[in-house]
């Protein structure tokens, strides 16, 4: 009996005065560490011990110390919760002798954190953000830990990887762990970390790999680091090319929608409409006005404004084009110089009118379902807004082709443009065809402006940016040829975006446009009819 009593007494002492479970082999004794945190003389040593721990309870203890919620109660360390209840350092609620939640005595002071240790506590707490609930914060914390160069963060990262289910966050955690292991004393660990970073083509690890290459003495690790850097450089180059190609395609999509309108007004009708860029501007401002109306009148449906803005931009620009043709253009057929000057003047009037009413610059906010994108490669995201514009260009192209080549109205349009007198003799109203065709061309420019508002600012001179390129597309592709318009738009869009990085510098976009213009001029000197020349009687009459 006496031996049994001794064993029970010893067990009671080992488990702590309040029933705190004894720490198992290798486990952290939070009660003991908390007591050392409470003593100024041992606080620094206790923080050093906690820095290497991955136990989530450490975060709670240190946050209580930092926030002034760590107290001494009846000879033990307790944490004051937001509900004024007390828990032990392991998170278990404490009760008084009556079985009620324990309360602190009045006037009791919290355990003080020395000011010189505040930064240490903050850095340790930042490590535990990789165990938080927000994936974005976990990913950000993983990146910070990976660049910190602090090997004591390795246990926290290893613990976070074990329970991580988010693919992107897990990749960030693994990269961070590999970066820290680049400083491991064992060459095998360093070699494994280098190979992992090379396989993942981790661009963020380039500085650490370069530093390792400069300092490493092990030949195998040096060779692996050199190979990893080459793999990363190769991946970055491939990713940049894919990005340039996509940017070129997205620019080509905007030019295509814009040029489809010019292919109708200039290619089929032979009208040089210098106000075509202002029709794009009208489409952009239509999107802006509809957005403001929805924000003021229908805030619950603010994300749905674009479904109204897109068809309305088509109608507004088309009606303005119809009015322009009926009031001005119809008196100038066969007089290209006068048409050019008059439409240029109309464009200036529309520009200044927009500037007086809307100001110099406004912007359209993309609907929430247009934000973000598809990550096709690590670090390369295709925005949903640009993907939508590419799809819209294809839809507009298909609709125009069906209208011109698979409908009775399109047959009338082509008949009038090829032989006006014969079409009139057969009962086709050439005046009506002229007005509707011109309105269709300007309406397509309005659609381009509405789509462009998703990826850029809206200002009175937004049309100037694309009008010259659009004329180049129509002329290069072959006047009146839809296939030529598509091919020319893709060629000019890709050329712009591939030449820009080759030139480099802040004025690369300007020089790229000049280079493309020179190339187009040279091509037209060699082939004046463009990529796809007209054939038959229409070509003879045009010549």
C-alpha positions as CSV (number, residue, x, y, z in Angstrom):
1,X,0.0,0.0,0.0
2,X,2.8,2.4,0.9
3,X,4.5,1.7,-2.5
4,X,1.2,2.4,-4.3
5,X,0.8,5.7,-2.5
6,X,4.3,6.7,-3.5
7,X,3.6,5.9,-7.2
8,X,0.4,7.9,-7.2
9,X,2.0,10.9,-5.6
10,X,4.9,10.8,-8.1
11,X,2.4,10.6,-10.9
12,X,0.5,13.6,-9.5
13,X,3.7,15.6,-9.3
14,X,4.7,14.7,-12.9
15,X,1.4,15.6,-14.4
16,X,1.5,19.1,-12.9
17,X,-0.3,20.9,-10.2
18,X,-3.5,21.5,-12.1
19,X,-3.7,18.2,-14.0
20,X,-1.6,19.3,-17.0
21,X,-0.7,16.2,-19.0
22,X,2.9,15.3,-18.9
23,X,4.8,15.8,-22.0
24,X,5.7,12.7,-23.8
25,X,9.2,12.0,-25.2
26,X,10.1,14.8,-27.6
27,X,6.9,16.7,-26.9
28,X,6.9,20.3,-25.7
29,X,6.0,20.9,-22.0
30,X,3.8,24.0,-22.5
31,X,3.3,24.5,-18.8
32,X,7.0,24.6,-18.1
33,X,7.7,26.9,-21.0
34,X,4.9,29.2,-20.0
35,X,6.4,29.6,-16.5
36,X,9.7,30.5,-18.1
37,X,8.0,33.0,-20.4
38,X,6.5,34.7,-17.3
39,X,10.0,35.3,-15.8
40,X,11.9,38.1,-17.4
41,X,15.2,36.4,-16.8
42,X,14.2,33.2,-18.8
43,X,11.8,34.8,-21.3
44,X,14.4,34.9,-24.1
45,X,15.4,31.3,-23.7
46,X,11.8,30.2,-23.7
47,X,11.1,32.0,-26.9
48,X,14.1,30.3,-28.5
49,X,12.7,26.9,-27.6
50,X,9.2,27.8,-28.9
51,X,10.7,29.1,-32.2
52,X,11.5,25.5,-33.3
53,X,8.1,24.1,-32.4
54,X,5.3,23.3,-34.8
55,X,2.6,22.7,-32.1
56,X,-0.4,24.9,-32.9
57,X,-0.9,25.5,-29.1
58,X,2.3,27.5,-29.2
59,X,0.6,30.1,-31.4
60,X,-2.2,30.5,-28.9
61,X,0.3,30.9,-26.0
62,X,2.4,33.5,-27.8
63,X,-0.6,35.4,-29.1
64,X,-1.9,35.7,-25.5
65,X,1.5,36.9,-24.3
66,X,1.7,39.5,-27.1
67,X,-1.9,40.7,-26.5
68,X,-1.6,40.8,-22.7
69,X,-3.9,37.9,-22.1
70,X,-1.4,35.6,-20.2
71,X,-1.9,35.7,-16.4
72,X,-0.7,33.9,-13.3
73,X,-3.7,32.3,-11.5
74,X,-3.2,30.2,-8.3
75,X,0.4,29.5,-9.1
76,X,-0.1,28.5,-12.8
77,X,-0.2,30.2,-16.1
78,X,-3.7,30.8,-17.7
79,X,-5.0,32.5,-20.7
80,X,-7.9,35.0,-20.6
81,X,-10.3,34.5,-23.4
82,X,-12.5,37.0,-25.2
83,X,-15.5,35.9,-23.1
84,X,-13.5,36.6,-19.9
85,X,-13.2,32.9,-19.2
86,X,-9.9,31.3,-18.2
87,X,-8.2,28.3,-19.9
88,X,-4.9,26.6,-19.2
89,X,-2.1,26.9,-21.7
90,X,-3.3,23.7,-23.5
91,X,-6.7,25.4,-24.1
92,X,-8.8,23.5,-21.5
93,X,-11.4,25.6,-19.5
94,X,-10.7,26.1,-15.8
95,X,-13.4,25.8,-13.1
96,X,-13.4,27.1,-9.6
97,X,-14.3,25.1,-6.4
98,X,-18.1,25.5,-7.2
99,X,-17.7,24.1,-10.7
100,X,-18.2,27.5,-12.3
101,X,-15.9,29.1,-14.9
102,X,-12.9,30.5,-13.1
103,X,-12.4,34.3,-13.0
104,X,-9.4,36.5,-12.4
105,X,-9.1,38.7,-9.4
106,X,-9.6,42.4,-9.7
107,X,-6.5,44.5,-10.5
108,X,-4.4,41.5,-11.5
109,X,-1.7,42.4,-14.1
110,X,-0.9,40.3,-17.2
111,X,2.5,38.7,-17.9
112,X,4.7,41.4,-19.5
113,X,6.5,40.9,-22.8
114,X,9.9,42.5,-22.9
115,X,10.0,45.1,-25.8
116,X,13.2,43.7,-27.1
117,X,11.4,40.3,-27.7
118,X,8.4,41.7,-29.5
119,X,10.0,41.2,-33.0
120,X,10.9,37.6,-32.1
121,X,7.3,36.8,-31.0
122,X,5.9,38.5,-34.2
123,X,8.2,36.4,-36.4
124,X,7.2,33.1,-34.7
125,X,3.5,34.0,-35.0
126,X,3.9,34.7,-38.7
127,X,5.1,31.2,-39.2
128,X,1.8,29.8,-37.8
129,X,-0.1,31.7,-40.6
130,X,0.7,28.7,-42.8
131,X,-1.7,26.7,-40.5
132,X,-4.5,29.3,-40.8
133,X,-7.9,29.1,-42.5
134,X,-7.4,31.6,-45.4
135,X,-5.6,29.9,-48.4
136,X,-4.3,33.3,-49.6
137,X,-2.7,34.0,-46.3
138,X,-1.3,30.5,-46.0
139,X,0.3,30.9,-49.5
140,X,1.7,34.4,-48.6
141,X,3.1,33.1,-45.3
142,X,4.8,30.2,-47.1
143,X,6.5,32.5,-49.5
144,X,7.8,34.7,-46.6
145,X,9.1,31.7,-44.7
146,X,10.8,30.4,-47.8
147,X,12.7,33.6,-48.3
148,X,13.5,34.1,-44.6
149,X,16.4,31.7,-44.6
150,X,15.5,30.6,-41.1
151,X,15.8,26.8,-40.7
152,X,13.8,26.9,-37.5
153,X,10.7,27.3,-39.6
154,X,11.2,23.9,-41.2
155,X,9.1,22.0,-38.6
156,X,6.1,24.4,-39.1
157,X,6.3,24.0,-42.9
158,X,6.5,20.2,-42.6
159,X,3.5,20.1,-40.4
160,X,1.5,22.4,-42.7
161,X,2.3,20.3,-45.7
162,X,0.9,17.2,-44.0
163,X,-2.6,18.7,-43.6
164,X,-2.7,20.9,-46.7
165,X,-5.4,20.1,-49.3
166,X,-5.2,23.2,-51.5
167,X,-3.0,22.4,-54.6
168,X,-1.6,25.9,-55.0
169,X,-0.9,26.4,-51.3
170,X,0.7,23.0,-51.0
171,X,3.0,23.8,-53.9
172,X,4.0,27.1,-52.2
173,X,4.7,25.2,-48.9
174,X,6.9,22.6,-50.7
175,X,8.8,25.3,-52.5
176,X,9.4,27.2,-49.2
177,X,10.6,24.0,-47.5
178,X,13.0,23.3,-50.3
179,X,14.4,26.8,-50.2
180,X,15.1,26.4,-46.5
181,X,16.7,23.1,-47.0
182,X,19.2,24.6,-49.4
183,X,21.1,25.6,-46.3
184,X,21.0,22.2,-44.7
185,X,24.3,20.8,-43.4
186,X,23.8,17.5,-45.2
187,X,24.8,17.7,-48.9
188,X,22.1,15.0,-49.7
189,X,19.4,17.3,-48.3
190,X,20.7,20.2,-50.3
191,X,20.8,18.1,-53.4
192,X,17.2,16.9,-53.0
193,X,16.1,20.5,-52.5
194,X,17.9,21.7,-55.6
195,X,16.4,19.0,-57.7
196,X,12.9,19.7,-56.4
197,X,13.2,23.4,-57.2
198,X,14.5,22.6,-60.7
199,X,11.6,20.1,-61.4
200,X,9.1,22.7,-60.3
201,X,10.8,25.5,-62.3
202,X,10.5,27.7,-59.2
203,X,11.4,31.2,-60.5
204,X,11.2,32.6,-57.0
205,X,14.1,30.3,-55.9
206,X,16.6,31.7,-58.5
207,X,18.3,34.1,-56.0
208,X,18.8,31.3,-53.5
209,X,20.1,28.9,-56.2
210,X,22.5,31.5,-57.5
211,X,23.8,32.1,-54.0
212,X,24.1,28.3,-53.4
213,X,26.0,27.9,-56.7
214,X,28.5,30.6,-55.6
215,X,29.1,29.1,-52.2
216,X,28.7,25.3,-52.6
217,X,31.7,23.1,-52.4
218,X,30.0,19.7,-53.1
219,X,30.4,19.0,-56.9
220,X,27.1,17.1,-57.2
221,X,25.1,19.9,-55.6
222,X,26.9,22.5,-57.8
223,X,26.1,20.6,-61.0
224,X,22.4,20.1,-59.9
225,X,22.1,23.8,-59.1
226,X,23.5,24.8,-62.5
227,X,21.1,22.4,-64.2
228,X,18.2,23.7,-62.1
229,X,18.9,27.3,-63.1
230,X,19.1,26.3,-66.8
231,X,15.7,24.5,-66.5
232,X,14.1,27.6,-64.8
233,X,15.5,29.9,-67.5
234,X,14.1,27.6,-70.2
235,X,10.7,27.5,-68.6
236,X,10.6,31.3,-68.1
237,X,11.4,31.8,-71.8
238,X,8.7,29.3,-72.9
239,X,6.2,30.9,-70.6
240,X,7.0,34.4,-71.9
241,X,6.5,33.2,-75.5
242,X,3.1,31.7,-74.6
243,X,2.2,35.0,-72.9
244,X,3.2,37.1,-75.9
245,X,1.2,34.9,-78.2
246,X,-1.9,35.1,-76.1
247,X,-1.5,38.9,-75.8
248,X,-1.2,39.0,-79.6
249,X,-4.3,36.9,-80.0
250,X,-6.3,39.1,-77.6
251,X,-5.1,42.3,-79.4
252,X,-6.0,40.6,-82.7
253,X,-9.5,39.9,-81.4
254,X,-10.1,43.6,-80.6
255,X,-8.7,44.6,-84.0
256,X,-10.9,41.9,-85.7
257,X,-14.1,43.2,-84.2
258,X,-13.1,46.8,-85.0
259,X,-12.0,45.8,-88.5
260,X,-15.1,43.8,-89.3
261,X,-17.0,47.1,-89.2
262,X,-14.4,48.7,-91.5
263,X,-14.6,45.7,-93.8
264,X,-18.2,46.6,-94.3
265,X,-18.0,50.4,-94.6
266,X,-14.7,50.6,-96.3
267,X,-14.2,47.2,-97.8
268,X,-17.7,46.7,-99.3
269,X,-18.9,50.3,-99.6
270,X,-15.6,52.1,-100.3
271,X,-16.3,54.8,-97.6
272,X,-13.3,56.1,-95.7
273,X,-15.0,56.6,-92.3
274,X,-12.5,58.5,-90.1
275,X,-15.1,58.6,-87.4
276,X,-15.1,54.8,-87.0
277,X,-12.8,55.1,-84.0
278,X,-15.4,57.3,-82.3
279,X,-18.0,54.6,-82.8
280,X,-15.8,52.4,-80.7
281,X,-15.7,55.2,-78.2
282,X,-19.5,55.4,-78.1
283,X,-19.6,51.6,-77.3
284,X,-17.2,52.1,-74.4
285,X,-19.2,55.0,-73.0
286,X,-22.4,53.0,-73.4
287,X,-20.9,50.4,-71.1
288,X,-19.9,53.0,-68.6
289,X,-23.3,54.7,-68.5
290,X,-25.1,51.3,-68.2
291,X,-22.7,50.4,-65.3
292,X,-23.5,53.6,-63.5
293,X,-27.3,53.1,-63.9
294,X,-27.1,49.6,-62.5
295,X,-25.0,50.8,-59.6
296,X,-27.5,53.5,-58.7
297,X,-30.8,51.8,-59.5
298,X,-30.2,48.1,-59.4
299,X,-27.2,47.5,-57.0
300,X,-28.3,43.9,-56.4
301,X,-27.8,43.2,-60.1
302,X,-24.7,45.3,-60.6
303,X,-22.8,42.3,-62.1
304,X,-25.4,41.9,-64.8
305,X,-25.0,45.3,-66.4
306,X,-22.8,43.9,-69.1
307,X,-25.6,41.7,-70.5
308,X,-27.5,45.0,-71.2
309,X,-24.4,47.1,-72.2
310,X,-23.2,44.8,-75.0
311,X,-26.4,44.8,-77.1
312,X,-27.1,48.4,-76.2
313,X,-23.6,49.4,-77.5
314,X,-24.4,47.7,-80.8
315,X,-27.7,49.6,-81.0
316,X,-26.3,53.0,-80.0
317,X,-23.3,52.9,-82.4
318,X,-25.6,51.5,-85.1
319,X,-28.2,54.3,-84.7
320,X,-25.5,57.0,-84.7
321,X,-24.0,55.4,-87.9
322,X,-27.4,55.3,-89.5
323,X,-28.0,59.0,-88.7
324,X,-24.5,59.8,-90.0
325,X,-25.2,58.0,-93.3
326,X,-28.6,59.5,-93.7
327,X,-27.6,63.0,-92.9
328,X,-24.2,63.3,-94.4
329,X,-22.6,60.3,-96.1
330,X,-25.4,59.6,-98.7
331,X,-24.5,63.0,-100.3
332,X,-20.9,62.1,-100.6
333,X,-20.8,58.7,-102.4
334,X,-18.1,58.7,-105.0
335,X,-16.2,61.6,-103.4
336,X,-13.7,59.9,-101.1
337,X,-11.7,63.1,-100.2
338,X,-14.8,64.9,-99.0
339,X,-16.0,61.8,-97.1
340,X,-12.7,61.6,-95.3
341,X,-12.7,65.2,-94.3
342,X,-16.3,65.3,-93.2
343,X,-16.1,62.0,-91.1
344,X,-12.9,63.3,-89.5
345,X,-14.8,66.5,-88.5
346,X,-17.7,64.4,-87.1
347,X,-15.2,62.3,-85.1
348,X,-13.7,65.5,-83.6
349,X,-17.2,66.7,-82.6
350,X,-18.0,63.4,-80.9
351,X,-14.6,63.4,-79.1
352,X,-15.1,66.9,-77.7
353,X,-18.7,66.2,-76.8
354,X,-17.7,63.1,-74.8
355,X,-14.9,65.1,-73.1
356,X,-17.3,67.9,-72.1
357,X,-19.9,65.5,-70.7
358,X,-17.8,62.7,-69.2
359,X,-14.4,64.3,-68.6
360,X,-11.0,63.1,-69.7
361,X,-11.1,59.6,-68.3
362,X,-13.5,57.1,-66.8
363,X,-13.3,53.4,-66.2
364,X,-15.6,50.3,-66.4
365,X,-15.4,47.7,-63.6
366,X,-15.5,44.2,-64.9
367,X,-18.2,42.0,-63.4
368,X,-16.9,39.8,-60.7
369,X,-17.3,36.7,-62.8
370,X,-14.9,38.3,-65.3
371,X,-12.2,38.7,-62.8
372,X,-9.4,36.3,-62.3
373,X,-8.4,33.8,-65.0
374,X,-7.0,30.5,-65.9
375,X,-3.5,29.6,-64.9
376,X,-2.1,27.7,-67.9
377,X,1.5,27.7,-66.6
378,X,3.0,28.6,-63.3
379,X,3.0,32.3,-63.1
380,X,1.0,32.8,-66.3
381,X,-2.7,33.6,-66.1
382,X,-5.1,34.1,-69.0
383,X,-7.6,36.6,-67.8
384,X,-11.3,35.7,-68.3
385,X,-12.0,39.2,-69.8
386,X,-9.5,38.6,-72.6
387,X,-10.7,35.1,-73.2
388,X,-14.2,36.5,-73.5
389,X,-13.0,39.1,-76.0
390,X,-11.5,36.4,-78.2
391,X,-14.7,34.4,-78.0
392,X,-16.7,37.5,-78.8
393,X,-14.6,38.2,-81.9
394,X,-15.3,34.7,-83.2
395,X,-19.0,35.1,-82.6
396,X,-19.1,38.4,-84.4
397,X,-17.1,37.0,-87.3
398,X,-19.5,34.0,-87.6
399,X,-22.6,36.2,-87.4
400,X,-21.3,38.6,-90.1
401,X,-20.4,35.7,-92.4
402,X,-23.8,34.1,-92.0
403,X,-25.4,37.5,-92.6
404,X,-23.4,38.3,-95.8
405,X,-23.3,34.8,-97.3
406,X,-26.2,32.8,-95.9
407,X,-29.1,35.3,-95.8
408,X,-31.3,37.2,-98.3
409,X,-30.2,40.5,-96.8
410,X,-26.6,39.7,-97.3
411,X,-27.3,38.7,-100.9
412,X,-28.8,42.2,-101.4
413,X,-25.7,43.9,-99.8
414,X,-23.3,42.0,-102.0
415,X,-25.4,42.7,-105.1
416,X,-25.5,46.4,-104.5
417,X,-21.8,46.6,-103.8
418,X,-20.8,44.7,-106.9
419,X,-23.3,46.3,-109.4
420,X,-25.5,49.0,-108.0
421,X,-27.4,49.7,-111.3
422,X,-28.2,46.0,-111.9
423,X,-29.4,45.5,-108.3
424,X,-31.6,48.6,-108.6
425,X,-33.1,47.2,-111.9
426,X,-33.9,44.0,-110.1
427,X,-35.9,45.9,-107.4
428,X,-33.3,46.1,-104.6
429,X,-33.6,49.4,-102.6
430,X,-30.0,50.6,-102.9
431,X,-30.6,53.5,-100.5
432,X,-31.9,51.2,-97.8
433,X,-29.0,48.8,-98.3
434,X,-26.5,51.6,-98.1
435,X,-27.9,53.0,-94.8
436,X,-28.3,49.6,-93.1
437,X,-24.9,48.4,-94.2
438,X,-23.1,51.5,-92.9
439,X,-25.1,51.2,-89.7
440,X,-24.0,47.6,-89.4
441,X,-20.3,48.6,-89.7
442,X,-20.5,51.2,-87.0
443,X,-22.5,48.9,-84.8
444,X,-19.7,46.4,-84.9
445,X,-17.3,49.1,-83.8
446,X,-19.6,49.8,-80.8
447,X,-19.4,46.1,-79.8
448,X,-15.6,46.4,-79.9
449,X,-15.7,49.5,-77.7
450,X,-17.9,47.8,-75.1
451,X,-15.6,44.8,-75.0
452,X,-12.5,46.9,-74.9
453,X,-13.9,48.8,-71.8
454,X,-13.3,45.5,-69.8
455,X,-9.6,45.7,-70.2
456,X,-8.7,49.4,-70.5
457,X,-9.8,52.9,-69.5
458,X,-12.5,54.8,-71.3
459,X,-11.6,58.2,-72.6
460,X,-12.6,60.4,-75.6
461,X,-9.6,59.4,-77.7
462,X,-9.7,55.7,-77.1
463,X,-10.7,55.1,-80.8
464,X,-7.5,56.8,-82.0
465,X,-5.5,53.9,-80.6
466,X,-7.1,51.4,-82.9
467,X,-8.3,53.2,-86.0
468,X,-5.0,53.2,-87.9
469,X,-4.4,49.5,-87.1
470,X,-7.9,48.7,-88.2
471,X,-7.4,50.3,-91.6
472,X,-4.2,48.4,-91.9
473,X,-6.0,45.2,-91.2
474,X,-8.6,45.8,-93.9
475,X,-6.1,46.9,-96.6
476,X,-3.6,44.2,-95.8
477,X,-6.2,41.5,-95.8
478,X,-7.7,42.5,-99.1
479,X,-10.5,45.0,-99.5
480,X,-13.9,43.3,-98.8
481,X,-12.4,40.0,-97.9
482,X,-13.5,38.5,-94.5
483,X,-10.9,35.8,-94.6
484,X,-8.2,38.4,-95.3
485,X,-9.5,40.5,-92.4
486,X,-9.1,37.6,-90.0
487,X,-5.6,36.7,-91.2
488,X,-4.4,40.3,-91.2
489,X,-5.8,41.0,-87.7
490,X,-3.9,37.9,-86.4
491,X,-0.7,38.9,-88.2
492,X,-0.7,42.5,-87.0
493,X,-1.8,41.6,-83.4
494,X,1.0,38.9,-83.1
495,X,3.6,41.2,-84.7
496,X,2.9,44.0,-82.3
497,X,3.2,41.8,-79.2
498,X,6.2,39.9,-80.4
499,X,8.2,43.0,-81.5
500,X,7.5,44.9,-78.3
501,X,9.6,42.7,-76.0
502,X,12.3,42.4,-78.7
503,X,12.7,46.2,-78.7
504,X,12.3,46.7,-74.9
505,X,12.2,50.0,-73.1
506,X,9.3,52.3,-72.1
507,X,8.6,53.3,-75.8
508,X,8.5,49.7,-77.1
509,X,4.8,49.8,-77.9
510,X,5.3,52.9,-80.1
511,X,8.3,51.5,-81.9
512,X,6.5,48.2,-82.4
513,X,3.6,50.0,-84.1
514,X,6.0,51.9,-86.4
515,X,7.8,48.6,-87.3
516,X,4.5,46.9,-88.1
517,X,3.5,49.9,-90.3
518,X,6.7,49.8,-92.2
519,X,6.3,46.0,-92.8
520,X,2.7,46.5,-94.0
521,X,3.8,49.4,-96.4
522,X,6.6,47.2,-97.8
523,X,4.2,44.3,-98.3
524,X,1.6,46.5,-100.1
525,X,4.4,47.7,-102.4
526,X,5.0,44.1,-103.4
527,X,1.3,43.1,-103.4
528,X,-1.0,46.1,-103.6
529,X,-4.2,44.1,-103.5
530,X,-3.4,42.6,-100.1
531,X,-3.3,39.0,-99.0
532,X,-6.6,38.0,-100.7
533,X,-7.2,39.9,-103.9
534,X,-10.7,40.3,-105.4
535,X,-11.4,38.2,-108.5
536,X,-13.7,38.5,-111.4
537,X,-15.8,41.4,-112.5
538,X,-15.7,43.1,-109.1
539,X,-11.9,43.3,-109.3
540,X,-12.0,44.7,-112.8
541,X,-14.5,47.4,-111.9
542,X,-12.5,48.3,-108.7
543,X,-9.3,48.6,-110.8
